[in-house]
Amino acid sequence: MVRTLHVHDLILLRTESAVISTPEDPACSYHNPNQRPWVVVRRGRISDELIPVGVRGSQRHERCAAFTRLSEVLESRRPDQLRLLLAEDSRRELQAFRTLSYLESHLAGLDMSWGPGGSVGYELASGIPAVRDGSDLDFILFASKKLEMTEAHDLWRMISSAPGKVDALVEIPFCGFSLEEFVTTTPRKILLRTSDGRLLGSNPWNPSYGEES
């Protein structure tokens, strides 16, 4: 039985036809017909067992937003289940994978869950090559408690010292936000990514998005 799904999870569908197009992108379909149909859960609300998903193909321009049904999900992988050991040996010298190796070593004692998203997470979950020479590493941090500013600064200082570029996103129950923006912009408002869209707020941990508690 498939567990509860969350944004950034990679999911394997029963068939390519399980991808349901949206009115905004009616031509969306699975772009790798000869490979197992893996998609990523995108931000949004799950209703009537419809899951918002992102579909990617072999080319950068082959990206689209779609839906699938919960009953079509065979397997799922959380970002914190994805590590370098899942990568093919021949792929590990790519910059994004070397960056992941660096973070695995330097974050060994971190008391929060984290994992790769984007092309790195997709390749580790699916086995389908997606990382390119110039790919960044999307880093997803799941903060179960409020991230204090000193802790956030220390974490970003370490992450930004990695050998490759890292886009670090903090995920909390209410929203997601850039770690770099949080440490360089606060106390001014930052961009918060919510299930209802993007907005500006000064306190991500407040459900009202913006008023200091």
Disulfide bonds with the S-S distance in Angstrom:
Cys28-Cys64 1.96
